[in-house]
């Protein structure tokens, strides 16, 4: 139940800020309301849902300034993870990122945007998998699901996807060459709130809402 709702939120089946009905979800899935309520409690802990007393449960939403702060946190965590991974496990990192990019290529060729965005999420997770620092990974997990959900809503534009794919290829090349400085420059450009692929269009919650429809 929890996995089902989590996946639907991350994939963008619900709009940001949308209210969820326990009764409707239970009816659609043909279960009692108890497991639905347990799933909602779990997803509230994960930050994907906000539960307001006397009002109900809502998909998380972010004001522009919150989105900017989330992006700042992402830059700090991912640049640290990339540096650590290139120092601790460069070959494993190159293989893992290369595999993601290969899968991205297939997804683009088959016009499977959902799979492309899934591989995008996996690409960034691989930085933490190879960083040899579980505390860093734990910190990233506090925002990873929100990032995946936002990526699903902001990542479908063809121009964005082309730019995203190119930057991922460049990152793989830098890892292969052992060029930490250039890799960090590309990663910052890729995700920075002022210049990054996702955030250049996300200047207001209106843009998020429009792209989630």
C-alpha positions as CSV (number, residue, x, y, z in Angstrom):
1,X,0.0,0.0,0.0
2,X,2.7,2.5,1.0
3,X,4.8,1.6,-2.1
4,X,1.7,2.0,-4.3
5,X,0.9,5.5,-3.1
6,X,4.6,6.5,-3.0
7,X,5.1,5.5,-6.6
8,X,2.0,7.3,-7.7
9,X,3.0,10.5,-6.0
10,X,6.6,10.3,-7.3
11,X,5.4,9.6,-10.9
12,X,3.1,12.6,-10.8
13,X,-0.4,10.9,-10.8
14,X,-1.4,13.4,-8.1
15,X,-0.8,17.2,-8.4
16,X,1.3,19.0,-5.8
17,X,-1.0,20.1,-3.0
18,X,-3.8,17.8,-4.1
19,X,-5.9,16.4,-1.3
20,X,-6.1,12.6,-1.0
21,X,-9.2,10.8,0.1
22,X,-8.6,7.8,2.3
23,X,-12.1,6.4,1.4
24,X,-11.6,6.8,-2.3
25,X,-8.1,5.2,-2.3
26,X,-9.4,2.3,-0.1
27,X,-12.3,1.7,-2.5
28,X,-10.2,1.8,-5.6
29,X,-7.7,-0.6,-4.2
30,X,-10.4,-2.7,-2.5
31,X,-8.9,-2.6,0.9
32,X,-9.9,-1.2,4.3
33,X,-9.1,2.3,5.3
34,X,-6.6,1.0,8.0
35,X,-3.7,0.2,5.6
36,X,-4.4,3.4,3.7
37,X,-4.1,5.4,6.9
38,X,-0.9,3.6,7.8
39,X,0.5,4.4,4.3
40,X,-0.4,8.0,4.7
41,X,1.3,8.2,8.1
42,X,4.5,6.7,6.6
43,X,4.5,9.0,3.6
44,X,4.0,12.0,5.9
45,X,7.2,10.9,7.7
46,X,8.9,10.7,4.3
47,X,7.8,14.3,3.4
48,X,5.6,13.3,0.4
49,X,2.4,14.0,2.2
50,X,1.2,16.7,4.7
51,X,-1.5,15.8,7.1
52,X,-3.6,18.7,8.5
53,X,-5.9,18.0,11.4
54,X,-9.6,18.5,10.5
55,X,-8.7,19.0,6.9
56,X,-7.1,15.9,5.5
57,X,-4.0,14.6,3.7
58,X,-2.3,16.6,0.9
59,X,0.5,15.9,-1.5
60,X,3.5,18.1,-0.5
61,X,3.9,21.5,-2.1
62,X,6.7,23.9,-2.2
63,X,6.8,27.7,-2.4
64,X,9.5,29.2,-4.6
65,X,11.8,30.0,-1.7
66,X,11.4,26.5,-0.4
67,X,12.2,25.1,-3.8
68,X,15.3,27.2,-3.9
69,X,16.5,26.0,-0.5
70,X,15.8,22.4,-1.5
71,X,18.0,22.9,-4.6
72,X,20.8,24.5,-2.4
73,X,20.7,21.4,-0.2
74,X,20.9,19.2,-3.2
75,X,23.9,21.0,-4.6
76,X,25.8,20.6,-1.3
77,X,25.0,17.0,-0.9
78,X,25.6,15.9,-4.5
79,X,28.8,17.8,-5.0
80,X,30.2,16.2,-1.8
81,X,29.0,12.8,-2.9
82,X,30.6,13.2,-6.4
83,X,33.9,14.2,-4.9
84,X,33.9,11.4,-2.4
85,X,32.8,8.8,-5.0
86,X,35.5,9.9,-7.5
87,X,38.1,9.5,-4.8
88,X,36.9,6.3,-3.2
89,X,35.4,4.3,-6.0
90,X,36.1,5.9,-9.4
91,X,35.8,2.7,-11.5
92,X,32.6,1.6,-9.8
93,X,31.2,5.1,-10.2
94,X,32.0,5.3,-13.9
95,X,30.4,1.8,-14.5
96,X,27.3,2.7,-12.6
97,X,26.8,6.1,-14.2
98,X,27.6,4.7,-17.6
99,X,24.9,2.0,-17.2
100,X,22.4,4.7,-16.3
101,X,23.3,6.7,-19.4
102,X,23.0,3.7,-21.6
103,X,19.5,3.1,-20.3
104,X,18.7,6.8,-20.8
105,X,19.7,6.4,-24.4
106,X,17.4,3.5,-24.9
107,X,14.6,5.3,-23.2
108,X,15.1,8.3,-25.5
109,X,15.1,6.1,-28.6
110,X,11.9,4.4,-27.6
111,X,10.3,7.7,-26.4
112,X,9.9,6.2,-22.9
113,X,10.0,9.5,-20.9
114,X,9.0,7.8,-17.7
115,X,11.9,5.4,-17.8
116,X,14.3,8.2,-18.8
117,X,13.3,10.1,-15.7
118,X,13.7,7.0,-13.5
119,X,17.2,6.5,-14.8
120,X,17.9,10.2,-14.1
121,X,16.9,9.6,-10.5
122,X,19.1,6.5,-10.4
123,X,22.0,8.4,-11.9
124,X,22.1,10.8,-9.0
125,X,21.6,8.1,-6.4
126,X,24.7,6.3,-7.8
127,X,26.8,9.2,-6.6
128,X,25.8,8.4,-3.1
129,X,26.0,4.6,-3.6
130,X,29.7,5.0,-4.6
131,X,30.6,7.7,-2.1
132,X,31.4,5.3,0.8
133,X,29.6,7.4,3.3
134,X,26.3,6.1,4.7
135,X,25.7,9.3,6.6
136,X,25.9,11.3,3.4
137,X,23.4,8.9,1.8
138,X,21.1,9.1,4.8
139,X,21.0,12.9,4.5
140,X,20.2,12.7,0.7
141,X,17.4,10.3,1.3
142,X,15.5,13.0,3.2
143,X,15.1,14.9,-0.1
144,X,15.5,12.1,-2.7
145,X,11.8,11.3,-3.0
146,X,10.8,15.0,-3.3
147,X,13.5,15.4,-6.0
148,X,12.1,12.4,-7.9
149,X,8.6,13.7,-7.6
150,X,9.7,17.2,-8.9
151,X,11.7,15.6,-11.6
152,X,8.6,13.8,-12.9
153,X,6.8,17.1,-13.1
154,X,9.5,19.2,-14.6
155,X,11.5,16.8,-16.7
156,X,9.3,16.0,-19.7
157,X,10.0,19.1,-21.9
158,X,12.0,18.0,-25.0
159,X,14.6,20.8,-24.7
160,X,15.1,20.0,-21.0
161,X,15.5,16.3,-21.7
162,X,18.1,17.0,-24.5
163,X,20.1,19.2,-22.2
164,X,19.8,16.8,-19.3
165,X,21.0,13.9,-21.4
166,X,24.0,15.9,-22.7
167,X,25.1,16.9,-19.2
168,X,24.8,13.3,-17.9
169,X,27.1,12.2,-20.8
170,X,29.6,15.0,-19.9
171,X,29.6,13.9,-16.3
172,X,30.4,10.3,-17.2
173,X,33.2,11.5,-19.4
174,X,34.7,13.6,-16.5
175,X,34.5,10.6,-14.2
176,X,36.3,8.5,-16.7
177,X,39.0,11.1,-17.1
178,X,39.2,11.6,-13.3
179,X,38.6,15.4,-13.8
180,X,36.9,16.2,-10.5
181,X,37.0,20.0,-11.1
182,X,35.2,19.8,-14.4
183,X,32.7,17.2,-13.1
184,X,31.8,19.5,-10.2
185,X,31.3,22.5,-12.6
186,X,29.0,20.4,-14.8
187,X,27.0,19.0,-11.8
188,X,26.5,22.5,-10.4
189,X,25.4,23.8,-13.7
190,X,23.0,20.8,-14.0
191,X,21.3,21.4,-10.7
192,X,21.9,24.9,-9.5
193,X,18.8,26.9,-8.8
194,X,19.9,29.8,-11.0
195,X,21.1,27.9,-14.0
196,X,20.1,24.3,-13.6
197,X,18.0,22.2,-15.9
198,X,15.0,21.9,-13.6
199,X,15.1,25.1,-11.8
200,X,15.3,27.6,-14.7
201,X,11.6,26.9,-15.4
202,X,10.5,26.5,-11.8
203,X,10.2,30.1,-10.8
204,X,6.7,29.8,-9.4
205,X,4.4,27.1,-8.2
206,X,2.2,28.0,-11.2
207,X,4.8,26.5,-13.5
208,X,5.0,23.3,-11.4
209,X,1.2,23.0,-11.4
210,X,0.9,23.5,-15.1
211,X,3.6,20.9,-15.9
212,X,2.0,18.4,-13.4
213,X,-1.3,18.4,-15.3
